[in-house]
Amino acid sequence: MRYGIAGEVIREGSVWEAVGGLTLLGPATITVAVLAGYPRVFNYPIPLTAHNAQRQYNNAARMMTWIGLSMALIMVVMMASWLGVLAIGWIWVGLGMLVAAADLFRRTYVPTALEPASGSARYTQNEWIP
């Protein structure tokens, strides 16, 4: 079934549409969970230095963990709604967690990472961590 913004059914379709969504969301959730353990491979929006690298690794791993958790919650709500256990409206909890995790990282962690090292007015190329 396809639901409108108010939660009413606006269209019914094939079960294969649902299977297709889970087929994509399942491996994506597992990939995000695995990537949370390897924060050094991420593409950071700021230069990493000796001063901020560990903090950014921790923040990125935390963000990926929350994103993976919200994706798993979305899958659980989808399957539970098909079984009639939960209303599809609960999917907004997972979507809200997803948006909040990304926004929290953007607003909180990135600006604090740009603070200069103690006594340093700005970073130089030699301070960057490859």
All heavy atoms as an XYZ file, in Angstrom:
997
protein
N       0.833     -1.174      0.000
C       0.000      0.000      0.000
C       0.876      1.235      0.000
O       1.952      1.225      0.572
C      -0.891      0.023      1.238
C      -1.938     -1.042      1.257
S      -2.962     -0.807      2.685
C      -3.418     -2.477      2.987
N       0.399      2.262     -0.606
C       1.076      3.549     -0.560
C       0.224      4.467      0.297
O      -0.982      4.547      0.144
C       1.248      4.127     -1.957
C       1.987      5.458     -1.903
C       2.462      5.880     -3.226
N       3.507      4.951     -3.647
C       4.116      5.035     -4.806
N       3.786      5.970     -5.651
N       5.032      4.172     -5.145
N       0.881      5.161      1.227
C       0.184      6.001      2.182
C       0.408      7.471      1.869
O       1.488      7.863      1.430
C       0.681      5.716      3.601
C       0.381      4.311      4.056
C       1.288      3.284      3.854
C      -0.819      4.022      4.675
C       1.009      2.002      4.270
C      -1.112      2.734      5.098
C      -0.190      1.730      4.892
O      -0.471      0.454      5.294
N      -0.607      8.271      2.131
C      -0.507      9.707      1.998
C       0.106     10.312      3.251
O       0.408      9.620      4.228
N       0.278     11.618      3.259
C       0.915     12.307      4.377
C       0.103     12.156      5.658
O       0.642     12.131      6.753
C       1.157     13.792      4.030
C       2.088     14.454      5.039
C      -0.143     14.558      3.974
C       3.511     14.165      4.817
N      -1.219     12.019      5.557
C      -2.083     11.872      6.732
C      -2.188     10.419      7.192
O      -2.823     10.136      8.205
C      -3.466     12.426      6.425
N      -1.602      9.485      6.483
C      -1.620      8.087      6.872
C      -2.686      7.256      6.191
O      -2.793      6.067      6.444
N      -3.483      7.853      5.307
C      -4.521      7.092      4.610
C      -3.926      6.387      3.388
O      -2.949      6.846      2.805
C      -5.684      7.999      4.192
C      -5.405      8.895      2.991
C      -4.600     10.148      3.299
O      -4.294     10.391      4.472
O      -4.264     10.864      2.344
N      -4.524      5.269      3.037
C      -4.062      4.507      1.881
C      -4.514      5.234      0.624
O      -5.684      5.526      0.437
C      -4.635      3.077      1.906
C      -4.241      2.321      0.648
C      -4.164      2.343      3.145
N      -3.544      5.551     -0.247
C      -3.893      6.236     -1.494
C      -3.718      5.333     -2.712
O      -4.189      5.678     -3.790
C      -3.079      7.542     -1.679
C      -1.581      7.265     -1.666
C      -3.436      8.550     -0.607
C      -0.719      8.463     -1.983
N      -3.038      4.196     -2.538
C      -2.858      3.273     -3.654
C      -2.421      1.924     -3.121
O      -1.695      1.835     -2.160
C      -1.796      3.801     -4.610
C      -1.607      2.959     -5.859
C      -0.589      3.554     -6.804
N       0.783      3.271     -6.427
C       1.431      2.137     -6.695
N       0.824      1.158     -7.326
N       2.678      1.980     -6.343
N      -2.861      0.873     -3.765
C      -2.394     -0.475     -3.441
C      -1.607     -0.996     -4.630
O      -1.964     -0.751     -5.775
C      -3.569     -1.398     -3.139
C      -4.283     -1.049     -1.861
C      -5.355     -2.057     -1.513
O      -5.351     -3.160     -2.079
O      -6.192     -1.721     -0.670
N      -0.530     -1.696     -4.342
C       0.300     -2.207     -5.421
C       0.754     -3.620     -5.155
O       0.294     -4.290     -4.232
N       1.683     -4.047     -5.940
C       2.227     -5.398     -5.846
C       3.117     -5.538     -4.613
O       3.748     -4.584     -4.169
C       3.040     -5.700     -7.109
O       3.788     -6.871     -6.937
N       3.198     -6.737     -4.088
C       4.075     -7.012     -2.956
C       5.540     -6.848     -3.369
O       6.403     -6.579     -2.537
C       3.804     -8.417     -2.383
C       4.277     -9.489     -3.349
C       4.469     -8.583     -1.037
N       5.823     -6.958     -4.653
C       7.200     -6.838     -5.129
C       7.728     -5.411     -4.978
O       8.934     -5.210     -4.901
C       7.309     -7.320     -6.574
C       7.104     -8.795     -6.628
C       5.997     -9.456     -7.099
C       7.990     -9.794     -6.142
N       6.150    -10.808     -6.944
C       7.366    -11.049     -6.356
C       9.243     -9.776     -5.550
C       7.973    -12.248     -5.994
C       9.830    -10.974     -5.185
C       9.203    -12.183     -5.406
N       6.836     -4.436     -4.937
C       7.287     -3.072     -4.673
C       7.871     -2.973     -3.269
O       8.886     -2.320     -3.048
C       6.125     -2.090     -4.820
C       5.621     -1.942     -6.230
C       4.442     -0.993     -6.313
O       4.324     -0.100     -5.456
O       3.641     -1.140     -7.248
N       7.229     -3.622     -2.320
C       7.718     -3.617     -0.940
C       9.009     -4.405     -0.823
O       9.948     -3.997     -0.133
C       6.658     -4.184     -0.012
N       9.076     -5.538     -1.477
C      10.277     -6.361     -1.438
C      11.452     -5.594     -2.054
O      12.574     -5.660     -1.548
C      10.037     -7.711     -2.158
C      11.335     -8.480     -2.328
C       9.011     -8.528     -1.398
N      11.185     -4.854     -3.106
C      12.245     -4.053     -3.727
C      12.798     -3.010     -2.782
O      14.010     -2.803     -2.693
N      11.918     -2.345     -2.036
C      12.373     -1.346     -1.075
C      13.214     -1.945      0.032
O      14.260     -1.404      0.413
N      12.763     -3.085      0.554
C      13.538     -3.755      1.603
C      14.845     -4.316      1.073
O      15.848     -4.367      1.784
C      12.718     -4.873      2.237
C      11.656     -4.424      3.229
C      10.877     -5.620      3.736
C      12.288     -3.680      4.375
N      14.849     -4.748     -0.183
C      16.072     -5.269     -0.786
C      17.137     -4.182     -0.880
O      18.331     -4.456     -0.741
C      15.768     -5.834     -2.193
O      14.784     -6.857     -2.055
C      17.001     -6.402     -2.848
N      16.724     -2.949     -1.082
C      17.686     -1.849     -1.122
C      18.035     -1.329      0.272
O      19.189     -1.018      0.555
C      17.123     -0.704     -1.970
C      16.913     -1.010     -3.451
C      16.224      0.159     -4.140
C      18.236     -1.321     -4.113
N      17.024     -1.223      1.141
C      17.248     -0.657      2.470
C      18.026     -1.597      3.383
O      18.829     -1.144      4.201
C      15.901     -0.285      3.106
C      15.936      0.518      4.394
C      16.697      1.820      4.189
C      14.534      0.802      4.887
N      17.821     -2.894      3.255
C      18.525     -3.855      4.105
C      20.040     -3.799      3.954
O      20.755     -3.573      4.940
N      20.576     -3.993      2.747
C      22.030     -3.910      2.582
C      22.593     -2.512      2.887
O      23.711     -2.400      3.394
C      22.256     -4.265      1.108
C      21.071     -5.068      0.734
C      19.931     -4.524      1.541
N      21.813     -1.471      2.612
C      22.279     -0.113      2.933
C      22.429      0.056      4.447
O      23.392      0.668      4.919
C      21.316      0.922      2.372
N      21.502     -0.497      5.211
C      21.577     -0.425      6.670
C      22.788     -1.188      7.184
O      23.513     -0.706      8.064
C      20.289     -0.992      7.298
O      19.175     -0.261      6.783
C      20.312     -0.876      8.801
N      23.023     -2.360      6.653
C      24.184     -3.152      7.073
C      25.481     -2.433      6.708
O      26.426     -2.391      7.499
C      24.123     -4.557      6.443
C      22.938     -5.334      7.037
C      25.426     -5.316      6.641
C      22.591     -6.606      6.309
N      25.528     -1.830      5.532
C      26.719     -1.096      5.107
C      27.003      0.079      6.025
O      28.150      0.317      6.415
C      26.558     -0.607      3.651
O      26.336     -1.744      2.811
C      27.779      0.150      3.188
N      25.968      0.826      6.397
C      26.146      1.956      7.307
C      26.646      1.466      8.670
O      27.526      2.083      9.266
C      24.829      2.757      7.435
C      24.881      3.727      8.595
C      24.544      3.508      6.152
N      26.106      0.361      9.150
C      26.539     -0.182     10.439
C      28.008     -0.607     10.390
O      28.762     -0.371     11.346
C      25.656     -1.360     10.836
N      28.439     -1.207      9.296
C      29.843     -1.614      9.160
C      30.743     -0.388      9.043
O      31.805     -0.309      9.669
C      30.020     -2.557      7.955
C      31.482     -2.785      7.637
C      29.313     -3.880      8.217
N      30.320      0.605      8.259
C      31.132      1.811      8.078
C      31.307      2.600      9.365
O      32.284      3.330      9.513
C      30.521      2.712      7.009
C      30.849      2.358      5.577
C      30.098      3.271      4.619
C      32.336      2.453      5.319
N      30.383      2.478     10.300
C      30.513      3.178     11.582
C      31.789      2.751     12.311
O      32.333      3.518     13.097
C      29.297      2.924     12.459
N      32.276      1.567     12.044
C      33.503      1.083     12.664
C      34.778      1.536     11.978
O      35.874      1.263     12.476
N      34.670      2.210     10.846
C      35.849      2.655     10.095
C      35.766      4.146      9.774
O      35.704      4.545      8.607
C      35.974      1.865      8.787
C      36.134      0.385      9.025
C      35.042     -0.472      8.957
C      37.385     -0.146      9.326
C      35.189     -1.823      9.193
C      37.537     -1.499      9.559
C      36.434     -2.335      9.488
O      36.580     -3.673      9.721
N      35.800      5.019     10.783
C      35.634      6.451     10.517
C      36.808      7.089      9.787
O      36.673      8.184      9.252
C      35.467      7.051     11.917
C      36.152      6.094     12.819
C      35.949      4.741     12.203
N      37.931      6.414      9.711
C      39.084      7.013      9.032
C      38.944      7.024      7.510
O      39.698      7.702      6.831
C      40.349      6.273      9.441
C      40.786      6.601     10.841
C      42.013      5.796     11.256
N      42.640      6.288     12.446
C      42.159      6.169     13.682
N      41.004      5.576     13.856
N      42.808      6.631     14.714
N      37.966      6.290      6.983
C      37.794      6.242      5.536
C      36.758      7.245      5.039
O      36.524      7.333      3.845
C      37.404      4.826      5.048
C      38.470      3.822      5.416
C      36.055      4.403      5.580
N      36.150      8.020      5.944
C      35.117      8.971      5.540
C      35.732     10.169      4.833
O      36.899     10.490      5.019
C      34.340      9.482      6.753
C      33.555      8.422      7.481
C      32.990      8.700      8.696
C      33.384      7.154      6.963
C      32.263      7.746      9.380
C      32.665      6.193      7.637
C      32.106      6.489      8.851
N      34.915     10.834      4.058
C      35.311     12.064      3.388
C      34.812     13.228      4.224
O      33.652     13.611      4.145
C      34.721     12.103      1.978
C      35.196     13.283      1.186
O      36.157     13.935      1.570
N      34.530     13.576      0.098
N      35.677     13.797      5.044
C      35.277     14.854      5.978
C      35.195     16.201      5.273
O      35.998     16.487      4.386
C      36.266     14.927      7.146
C      36.174     13.725      8.048
C      36.996     12.624      7.858
C      35.242     13.685      9.063
C      36.898     11.513      8.669
C      35.131     12.578      9.875
C      35.959     11.500      9.677
O      35.843     10.405     10.485
N      34.248     17.047      5.685
C      34.087     18.354      5.043
C      35.086     19.388      5.535
O      35.056     20.532      5.107
C      32.662     18.761      5.426
C      32.433     18.105      6.740
C      33.191     16.797      6.662
N      35.960     19.005      6.435
C      36.947     19.921      7.005
C      38.303     19.225      7.003
O      38.372     18.001      6.966
C      36.571     20.288      8.460
C      36.329     19.011      9.276
C      35.353     21.167      8.510
C      36.928     19.051     10.610
N      39.385     19.990      7.049
C      40.698     19.346      7.150
C      40.893     18.745      8.538
O      40.585     19.373      9.544
C      41.684     20.478      6.892
C      40.926     21.731      7.113
C      39.487     21.433      6.894
N      41.389     17.515      8.604
C      41.676     16.873      9.874
C      43.096     17.187     10.288
O      44.028     17.100      9.494
C      41.492     15.361      9.769
C      40.071     14.878      9.503
C      40.041     13.369      9.454
C      39.111     15.399     10.532
N      43.254     17.576     11.541
C      44.562     17.887     12.091
C      44.777     17.032     13.333
O      43.870     16.338     13.786
C      44.651     19.377     12.489
O      43.754     19.593     13.573
C      44.303     20.283     11.321
N      45.956     17.106     13.887
C      46.238     16.374     15.120
C      45.321     16.857     16.246
O      44.993     16.110     17.157
C      47.697     16.552     15.509
N      44.900     18.094     16.166
C      44.044     18.686     17.200
C      42.608     18.159     17.145
O      41.979     17.982     18.180
C      44.045     20.210     17.032
C      43.050     20.921     17.886
N      43.176     20.992     19.258
C      41.909     21.563     17.578
C      42.159     21.675     19.752
N      41.375     22.026     18.755
N      42.091     17.887     15.973
C      40.657     17.559     15.872
C      40.364     16.167     15.312
O      39.206     15.796     15.223
C      39.946     18.603     15.020
C      40.324     18.554     13.561
O      41.139     17.732     13.146
N      39.757     19.441     12.778
N      41.356     15.405     14.933
C      41.113     14.134     14.236
C      40.335     13.139     15.084
O      39.321     12.601     14.638
C      42.425     13.525     13.778
N      40.777     12.886     16.303
C      40.109     11.875     17.118
C      38.673     12.279     17.442
O      37.762     11.453     17.433
C      40.891     11.628     18.413
C      40.411     10.411     19.170
C      40.511      9.139     18.337
O      41.523      8.889     17.688
N      39.472      8.333     18.339
N      38.472     13.559     17.707
C      37.117     14.043     17.992
C      36.217     13.847     16.773
O      35.073     13.424     16.906
C      37.169     15.509     18.396
C      35.813     16.074     18.733
C      35.882     17.461     19.285
N      36.778     18.295     18.491
C      37.008     19.568     18.732
N      36.443     20.148     19.735
N      37.809     20.267     17.959
N      36.737     14.113     15.584
C      35.928     13.944     14.380
C      35.663     12.476     14.081
O      34.584     12.122     13.622
C      36.593     14.625     13.183
C      36.520     16.128     13.242
C      35.089     16.619     13.359
O      34.223     16.279     12.566
N      34.830     17.409     14.380
N      36.644     11.604     14.343
C      36.410     10.169     14.162
C      35.279      9.698     15.076
O      34.387      8.958     14.653
C      37.675      9.368     14.456
C      38.823      9.598     13.499
C      40.130      9.422     13.911
C      38.594      9.978     12.182
C      41.189      9.621     13.038
C      39.646     10.181     11.307
C      40.937     10.009     11.741
O      41.983     10.199     10.878
N      35.314     10.126     16.344
C      34.261      9.744     17.282
C      32.904     10.289     16.855
O      31.892      9.586     16.913
C      34.592     10.230     18.698
C      35.749      9.495     19.301
O      36.065      8.376     18.900
N      36.417     10.107     20.257
N      32.874     11.542     16.445
C      31.615     12.159     16.033
C      31.042     11.482     14.788
O      29.834     11.254     14.699
C      31.810     13.647     15.767
C      32.131     14.414     17.020
O      31.818     13.981     18.116
N      32.785     15.547     16.861
N      31.891     11.171     13.839
C      31.418     10.533     12.606
C      30.913      9.123     12.888
O      29.877      8.713     12.348
C      32.546     10.498     11.573
N      31.603      8.380     13.740
C      31.146      7.037     14.092
C      29.807      7.110     14.822
O      28.907      6.296     14.575
C      32.185      6.334     14.948
N      29.645      8.087     15.701
C      28.385      8.260     16.412
C      27.254      8.609     15.435
O      26.158      8.069     15.528
C      28.531      9.358     17.460
C      27.326      9.500     18.357
C      27.523     10.552     19.430
N      28.686     10.243     20.251
C      29.709     11.082     20.437
N      29.710     12.266     19.877
N      30.719     10.742     21.185
N      27.541      9.490     14.484
C      26.523      9.862     13.506
C      26.116      8.652     12.665
O      24.927      8.413     12.450
C      27.035     10.966     12.582
C      25.998     11.390     11.540
S      26.637     12.474     10.261
C      27.721     11.393      9.374
N      27.076      7.863     12.211
C      26.756      6.691     11.397
C      25.980      5.658     12.197
O      25.097      4.981     11.667
C      28.035      6.078     10.824
C      28.724      6.965      9.808
S      27.698      7.321      8.385
C      27.970      5.847      7.440
N      26.278      5.537     13.483
C      25.532      4.610     14.335
C      24.076      5.034     14.438
O      23.164      4.209     14.304
C      26.173      4.540     15.730
O      27.524      4.106     15.593
C      25.404      3.598     16.639
N      23.839      6.332     14.639
C      22.457      6.827     14.732
C      21.733      6.708     13.396
O      20.536      6.406     13.353
C      22.432      8.269     15.236
C      22.538      8.324     16.720
C      23.662      8.579     17.457
C      21.497      8.067     17.658
N      23.373      8.503     18.787
C      22.047      8.195     18.944
C      20.155      7.745     17.530
C      21.301      8.017     20.092
C      19.409      7.562     18.684
C      19.982      7.700     19.936
N      22.424      6.940     12.310
C      21.796      6.792     10.996
C      21.446      5.323     10.745
O      20.356      5.014     10.261
C      22.706      7.370      9.891
C      22.697      8.898      9.974
C      22.262      6.911      8.512
C      23.652      9.578      9.034
N      22.341      4.415     11.085
C      22.044      2.990     10.938
C      20.873      2.556     11.803
O      20.011      1.786     11.363
N      20.812      3.072     13.029
C      19.699      2.759     13.918
C      18.377      3.275     13.359
O      17.364      2.565     13.378
C      19.953      3.350     15.307
C      18.858      3.136     16.343
C      18.710      1.657     16.646
C      19.184      3.915     17.602
N      18.386      4.471     12.821
C      17.142      5.022     12.255
C      16.723      4.260     10.995
O      15.526      4.019     10.785
C      17.288      6.512     11.962
O      18.259      6.740     10.979
N      17.677      3.824     10.181
C      17.335      3.024      9.004
C      16.745      1.681      9.410
O      15.781      1.200      8.795
C      18.575      2.831      8.119
C      19.034      4.099      7.434
S      20.637      3.927      6.621
C      20.244      2.799      5.310
N      17.310      1.064     10.462
C      16.770     -0.203     10.953
C      15.364     -0.011     11.507
O      14.477     -0.845     11.286
C      17.689     -0.784     12.021
N      15.127      1.103     12.198
C      13.793      1.395     12.723
C      12.787      1.580     11.587
O      11.651      1.106     11.670
C      13.825      2.636     13.611
C      12.509      3.051     14.234
C      11.975      1.961     15.140
C      12.668      4.352     14.986
N      13.203      2.233     10.522
C      12.325      2.409      9.362
C      11.945      1.047      8.778
O      10.785      0.795      8.449
C      12.987      3.314      8.300
C      13.047      4.753      8.809
C      12.257      3.245      6.969
C      13.910      5.670      7.969
N      12.914      0.141      8.679
C      12.610     -1.201      8.154
C      11.655     -1.954      9.070
O      10.730     -2.612      8.602
C      13.896     -2.012      7.979
C      14.663     -1.647      6.754
S      15.938     -2.836      6.284
C      16.579     -3.456      7.786
N      11.864     -1.845     10.379
C      10.983     -2.539     11.329
C       9.559     -1.998     11.220
O       8.596     -2.772     11.204
C      11.533     -2.402     12.768
C      10.490     -2.815     13.796
C      12.796     -3.215     12.925
N       9.415     -0.694     11.141
C       8.080     -0.096     11.027
C       7.418     -0.520      9.717
O       6.221     -0.833      9.690
C       8.140      1.441     11.153
C       6.821      2.076     10.794
C       8.556      1.839     12.558
N       8.190     -0.561      8.628
C       7.625     -0.990      7.345
C       7.087     -2.409      7.442
O       5.953     -2.689      7.049
C       8.686     -0.904      6.236
C       9.001      0.492      5.774
S      10.430      0.569      4.660
C       9.920     -0.452      3.312
N       7.885     -3.312      7.985
C       7.456     -4.709      8.069
C       6.314     -4.876      9.072
O       5.385     -5.638      8.824
C       8.643     -5.601      8.442
C       9.644     -5.711      7.309
S      10.965     -6.892      7.605
C      11.865     -6.126      8.916
N       6.364     -4.157     10.189
C       5.304     -4.269     11.189
C       3.980     -3.712     10.664
O       2.912     -4.227     10.988
C       5.704     -3.547     12.472
N       4.063     -2.680      9.829
C       2.815     -2.139      9.266
C       2.208     -3.119      8.263
O       0.988     -3.229      8.157
C       3.056     -0.779      8.619
O       3.793     -0.909      7.428
N       3.039     -3.860      7.529
C       2.509     -4.861      6.596
C       1.838     -6.000      7.349
O       0.878     -6.581      6.877
C       3.607     -5.425      5.708
C       4.229     -4.412      4.824
C       3.644     -3.281      4.335
C       5.559     -4.409      4.331
N       4.540     -2.584      3.576
C       5.729     -3.244      3.556
C       6.640     -5.268      4.475
C       6.906     -2.925      2.921
C       7.819     -4.951      3.837
C       7.949     -3.800      3.069
N       2.371     -6.306      8.545
C       1.791     -7.373      9.349
C       0.614     -6.891     10.201
O      -0.031     -7.688     10.868
C       2.865     -7.981     10.260
C       4.027     -8.657      9.538
C       5.104     -9.060     10.536
C       3.530     -9.863      8.747
N       0.365     -5.594     10.196
C      -0.752     -5.044     10.952
C      -0.453     -4.807     12.416
O      -1.356     -4.582     13.206
N       0.816     -4.827     12.811
C       1.195     -4.642     14.208
C       1.339     -3.168     14.564
O       0.947     -2.741     15.640
C       2.514     -5.394     14.502
C       2.959     -5.187     15.930
C       2.361     -6.864     14.182
N       1.911     -2.375     13.672
C       2.119     -0.942     13.888
C       1.472     -0.146     12.767
O       1.363     -0.623     11.641
C       3.617     -0.597     13.893
C       4.429     -0.934     15.122
C       5.894     -0.591     14.893
C       3.925     -0.202     16.337
N       1.120      1.087     13.084
C       0.632      2.001     12.054
C       1.823      2.559     11.295
O       2.908      2.740     11.850
C      -0.172      3.136     12.682
N       1.634      2.840     10.033
C       2.729      3.353      9.200
C       3.188      4.729      9.665
O       4.311      5.145      9.384
C       2.332      3.367      7.702
C       3.554      3.572      6.785
C       1.284      4.441      7.444
C       4.526      2.457      6.820
N       2.366      5.419     10.425
C       2.748      6.737     10.929
C       3.987      6.711     11.810
O       4.671      7.724     11.960
N       4.299      5.558     12.393
C       5.504      5.438     13.212
C       6.775      5.588     12.396
O       7.860      5.770     12.946
C       5.516      4.103     13.945
C       4.587      4.086     15.106
C       3.334      3.558     15.147
C       4.831      4.649     16.385
N       2.789      3.744     16.381
C       3.683      4.418     17.169
C       5.908      5.329     16.953
C       3.596      4.849     18.486
C       5.809      5.743     18.273
C       4.668      5.503     19.013
N       6.665      5.533     11.084
C       7.861      5.689     10.248
C       8.463      7.080     10.399
O       9.653      7.281     10.194
C       7.546      5.355      8.774
C       8.817      4.920      8.049
C       6.922      6.534      8.053
C       8.555      4.174      6.772
N       7.637      8.046     10.817
C       8.139      9.407     11.009
C       9.148      9.480     12.148
O      10.002     10.362     12.162
C       6.985     10.376     11.231
C       6.172     10.563     10.001
C       4.925     10.068      9.763
C       6.551     11.262      8.819
N       4.511     10.422      8.496
C       5.494     11.152      7.896
C       7.686     11.967      8.439
C       5.526     11.726      6.641
C       7.721     12.543      7.186
C       6.654     12.413      6.306
N       9.070      8.563     13.106
C      10.061      8.522     14.188
C      11.433      8.191     13.599
O      12.430      8.858     13.896
C       9.655      7.503     15.272
C      10.747      7.358     16.315
C       8.336      7.895     15.909
N      11.499      7.172     12.763
C      12.766      6.804     12.128
C      13.288      7.886     11.197
O      14.479      8.185     11.187
N      12.387      8.473     10.428
C      12.807      9.557      9.527
C      13.293     10.766     10.314
O      14.256     11.427      9.932
C      11.665      9.937      8.590
C      11.277      8.886      7.554
C      10.010      9.300      6.819
C      12.403      8.655      6.576
N      12.618     11.065     11.421
C      13.051     12.181     12.267
C      14.418     11.938     12.873
O      15.246     12.846     12.956
N      14.660     10.688     13.310
C      15.982     10.344     13.845
C      17.061     10.495     12.779
O      18.164     10.973     13.055
C      15.984      8.912     14.373
C      15.294      8.721     15.683
S      15.193      6.998     16.188
C      16.875      6.436     16.065
N      16.743     10.104     11.560
C      17.696     10.201     10.461
C      18.081     11.658     10.190
O      19.258     12.004     10.097
C      17.094      9.557      9.212
C      17.955      9.449      7.981
C      19.073      8.456      8.216
C      17.115      9.018      6.805
N      17.087     12.505     10.098
C      17.333     13.933      9.836
C      18.043     14.580     11.026
O      18.976     15.364     10.844
C      16.011     14.657      9.512
C      16.190     16.154      9.473
C      15.447     14.143      8.203
N      17.634     14.236     12.245
C      18.249     14.830     13.435
C      19.721     14.443     13.552
O      20.550     15.281     13.912
C      17.489     14.401     14.683
N      20.066     13.203     13.249
C      21.464     12.772     13.334
C      22.338     13.538     12.343
O      23.413     14.014     12.699
C      21.572     11.274     13.084
N      21.872     13.660     11.126
C      22.650     14.387     10.116
C      22.739     15.874     10.459
O      23.797     16.491     10.326
C      22.031     14.188      8.738
N      21.638     16.457     10.935
C      21.635     17.879     11.253
C      22.481     18.169     12.483
O      23.182     19.176     12.535
C      20.200     18.366     11.461
C      20.134     19.869     11.601
O      20.650     20.563     10.688
O      19.589     20.351     12.610
N      22.443     17.287     13.475
C      23.263     17.488     14.665
C      24.743     17.472     14.309
O      25.516     18.302     14.794
C      22.965     16.402     15.691
C      23.709     16.524     17.018
C      23.238     17.760     17.765
C      23.499     15.284     17.854
N      25.149     16.564     13.446
C      26.548     16.525     13.018
C      26.909     17.808     12.269
O      27.945     18.411     12.513
C      26.792     15.317     12.122
C      28.204     15.203     11.656
C      29.196     14.742     12.507
C      28.559     15.552     10.367
C      30.505     14.631     12.085
C      29.862     15.451      9.939
C      30.838     14.987     10.795
N      26.020     18.240     11.392
C      26.297     19.439     10.598
C      26.403     20.691     11.463
O      27.299     21.495     11.293
C      25.215     19.628      9.538
C      25.435     20.835      8.633
C      24.227     21.141      7.780
N      23.034     21.432      8.536
C      22.755     22.625      9.081
N      23.604     23.607      8.976
N      21.634     22.812      9.732
N      25.488     20.859     12.410
C      25.448     22.092     13.202
C      26.405     22.100     14.378
O      26.900     23.145     14.761
C      24.029     22.339     13.729
C      23.066     22.774     12.667
C      21.710     23.185     13.215
N      21.096     22.163     14.050
C      20.815     22.326     15.337
N      21.082     23.447     15.937
N      20.245     21.355     16.025
N      26.674     20.948     14.972
C      27.440     20.914     16.215
C      28.893     20.529     16.002
O      29.784     21.200     16.505
C      26.797     19.916     17.195
O      25.433     20.273     17.357
C      27.496     19.951     18.525
N      29.132     19.467     15.282
C      30.478     18.925     15.233
C      31.387     19.606     14.218
O      32.548     19.802     14.476
C      30.425     17.425     14.961
C      29.635     16.681     15.998
C      28.671     15.765     15.640
C      29.846     16.906     17.342
C      27.945     15.080     16.596
C      29.125     16.232     18.301
C      28.177     15.318     17.924
O      27.469     14.653     18.861
N      30.876     19.957     13.078
C      31.731     20.557     12.051
C      32.265     21.917     12.491
O      33.460     22.167     12.394
C      31.003     20.630     10.687
C      31.814     21.419      9.688
C      30.734     19.230     10.179
N      31.437     22.860     13.016
C      32.006     24.145     13.436
C      33.035     24.023     14.557
O      34.036     24.736     14.554
C      30.790     24.937     13.914
C      29.639     24.335     13.203
C      29.981     22.876     13.091
N      32.832     23.121     15.525
C      33.800     22.995     16.609
C      35.109     22.397     16.117
O      36.149     22.619     16.725
C      33.245     22.125     17.755
O      32.944     20.834     17.250
C      32.020     22.761     18.373
N      35.062     21.644     15.045
C      36.294     21.057     14.513
C      37.173     22.101     13.853
O      38.357     21.886     13.663
C      35.958     19.962     13.511
N      36.616     23.234     13.500
C      37.390     24.275     12.837
C      38.093     25.200     13.829
O      38.779     26.119     13.423
C      36.476     25.095     11.916
C      35.911     24.317     10.729
C      34.930     25.177      9.964
C      37.018     23.826      9.834
N      37.906     24.956     15.128
C      38.601     25.774     16.114
C      40.102     25.548     15.963
O      40.557     24.412     15.824
C      38.164     25.375     17.528
C      36.718     25.651     17.821
C      36.281     25.046     19.142
O      37.107     24.361     19.789
O      35.122     25.251     19.501
N      40.890     26.612     16.017
C      42.338     26.429     15.864
C      42.946     25.726     17.061
O      42.415     25.765     18.166
C      42.859     27.862     15.736
C      41.800     28.718     16.320
C      40.501     27.990     16.157
N      44.076     25.080     16.817
C      44.809     24.425     17.900
C      45.290     25.480     18.883
O      45.375     26.660     18.566
C      45.984     23.644     17.318
N      45.615     25.069     20.094
C      46.007     26.029     21.128
C      47.206     26.850     20.671
O      48.236     26.311     20.270
C      46.340     25.292     22.416
O      47.365     24.355     22.182
N      47.056     28.165     20.691
C      48.113     29.070     20.295
C      48.261     29.246     18.807
O      49.064     30.030     18.346
N      47.472     28.536     18.003
C      47.592     28.618     16.553
C      46.446     29.451     15.993
O      45.296     29.227     16.327
C      47.556     27.218     15.944
O      47.474     27.304     14.548
N      46.753     30.413     15.174
C      45.716     31.260     14.588
C      44.978     30.533     13.475
O      43.804     30.750     13.260
C      46.330     32.548     14.057
N      45.653     29.671     12.743
C      45.027     28.889     11.681
C      45.911     27.694     11.342
O      47.077     27.644     11.717
C      44.769     29.737     10.443
C      46.010     30.355      9.865
C      45.695     31.170      8.658
N      46.602     30.710      7.623
C      46.669     31.200      6.418
N      45.863     32.134      6.063
N      47.516     30.731      5.557
N      45.328     26.760     10.636
C      46.059     25.551     10.294
C      46.914     25.777      9.058
O      46.582     26.558      8.187
C      45.093     24.399     10.007
C      44.253     24.025     11.190
C      42.880     24.030     11.112
C      44.838     23.662     12.390
C      42.102     23.673     12.191
C      44.079     23.316     13.473
C      42.719     23.330     13.369
O      41.971     22.982     14.433
N      48.009     25.028      8.995
C      48.841     25.058      7.815
C      48.748     23.693      7.145
O      48.269     22.736      7.735
C      50.317     25.342      8.167
O      50.801     24.275      8.979
C      50.451     26.663      8.907
N      49.207     23.611      5.942
C      49.156     22.352      5.184
C      49.903     21.241      5.911
O      49.514     20.101      5.868
C      49.745     22.568      3.782
C      49.671     21.370      2.883
C      48.243     21.072      2.426
O      47.396     21.931      2.482
N      47.983     19.848      2.012
N      50.963     21.566      6.628
C      51.771     20.564      7.304
C      51.041     19.925      8.485
O      51.424     18.855      8.938
C      53.083     21.170      7.799
C      53.955     21.605      6.646
O      53.817     21.087      5.555
N      54.822     22.570      6.889
N      50.009     20.559      9.011
C      49.276     20.025     10.149
C      48.194     19.026      9.743
O      47.649     18.366     10.582
C      48.619     21.165     10.928
C      49.595     22.063     11.657
C      48.847     23.144     12.403
O      48.163     23.931     11.738
O      48.926     23.169     13.642
N      47.851     18.978      8.484
C      46.748     18.123      8.051
C      47.133     16.650      8.190
O      48.258     16.253      7.962
C      46.385     18.374      6.588
C      45.732     19.703      6.375
C      45.751     20.782      7.207
C      44.995     20.086      5.229
N      45.052     21.809      6.665
C      44.576     21.416      5.441
C      44.638     19.448      4.069
C      43.820     22.111      4.526
C      43.883     20.148      3.153
C      43.477     21.460      3.377
N      46.142     15.845      8.557
C      46.342     14.400      8.644
C      45.835     13.785      7.353
O      44.687     14.011      6.995
C      45.594     13.812      9.848
C      46.208     14.366     11.137
C      45.622     12.300      9.830
C      45.489     13.929     12.373
N      46.668     13.034      6.648
C      46.193     12.469      5.377
C      45.142     11.406      5.571
O      45.024     10.793      6.556
C      47.467     11.858      4.773
C      48.428     11.709      5.899
C      48.027     12.665      6.963
